[in-house]
């Protein structure tokens, strides 16, 4: 197999050394208090939080998955990735969701539930329900990241995907668990710089390789998609086996847009927004995340273009792919072992790493596929087609020069580890703050709480690793997260912000029913299409939320008044507007109008920002100019309706809201 050279290994080992050193360096600072460990003391600069937010979105698994859709669909895959990869929920977060949560002065979204619903039975139940949902979502997200890491690194290392994923997980845990939020943000900034270097190289290299080629025509031969280079999605495309349910692409995109807007308007918020110094910082960090996220798309588009060229050169006739898959399957059938599709890539790794254990199969694959058959079989799916999720590592292995390969691998490692460290930190925060300190041992000392956080982080990684091992592919996991889990979370998360009558019982019951439905669907009906998952689970969660709300008493009016005065949300809160003085009420109404007006400009801004480099790399000059004009118009709208209304930056010398406030103190305020 084509291995890395000494320069590549030196770059990778140096990268790991920096991460571990960061973990040890910030260990003492992170241990000063829970606020320092989980929020960085609310004193980290907004730009670093923004870059960290981008790094959290830019995961290796998602990069592989989105590259696979760019390979299949071309630039229009951006619209498909409205489902999550385009990050459109960032728009809602930086315009208003982030500042609503920041105004509480609390540490976690689960703790925020007692602020919203009170400290009675249902307020506590809502808090626990949020923790449960965060844990399930954290396990799903980590499993998704781990699956992609294994698929990627097993093409470069003499190990199975599960072994490669385990190595990466251990290294990430070492620095994340020790250094807390400081380590997360500092390493994310470092990793963001690595990604920038990798993106620039891939962009230039891909444009150089495709210069003079009719890449659209070649892509049609490789993928069967005659509209590969088009900017807008086609009504219908012919997707390969395993992806057929996306054939009616325009309808799929419309569904994803509805889901994204609905999800974004009810979005919880991560630690970066709770840890921001003030409201302006909340807006600016989210805006910064959007700008820096643009570097991800040239990286993925470059890999997709290079993948088109690689497959065209490697498999002039793709009929050989089906023959190769049949050879592998027949070998296991003749050995009395029916091959589980979910373990296909584990077995392929065993064949390529230990060919002596598989009789005449390697020789047959060599005769069929020719020289370098190990790399080629890694690109074959169980169904006998090109496996699009392996395009990125295949390009890196077969087209990127040795020596440079180590740099690109570091960029992709950075993408993966920045996501894993964020999930570990966020989920451990929920458990430590909302379960252990909240209910098990409220008077636990700081050192004990940090040790508890370490132990829970390790347990979270173990469970996620097991879930990832049995998943069919990364799209399989991501589809469930964005449809099943989001369907279970969306209704109660939305209603808690916009409807005063919605109470803790409605939230807790709706969330538990939604989560239980998502888990049962995953266990018993894993092949259910995404939109059916979302529609069914959302309907069940909605019914449970409404029943729970009207079968129990409303939240105490004093709690609701305190919540409204401090948070000032829009929606069905009319009866509480009189709690505000006239000046504040008018300012709040103006703020609400501007926030709502800014949303469509924000959505267009982010979509056009990401689309511009894709059009540049496919030489679509006319369409690029149109997109640029729309992009400028959206920026003007954002300036007038959002940016110029932001409050001043929080003064550095101010002590206000420097540390997270216990929820009981907030309720006594």
PyMOL commands that set and color helices and strands:
alter all, ss='L'
color gray80, all
select helices_A, chain A and resi 6-25+27-30+34-42+46-57+60-83+89-102+109-117+121-153+161-210+215-223+244-246+249-265+271-274+279-292+294-314+319-334+341-353+355-357+361-369+373-377+388-398+405-440+446-469+474-498+504-524+530-550+557-567+574-579+582-617+621-641+643-645+663-668
alter helices_A, ss='H'
color red, helices_A
deselect
rebuild
show_as cartoon
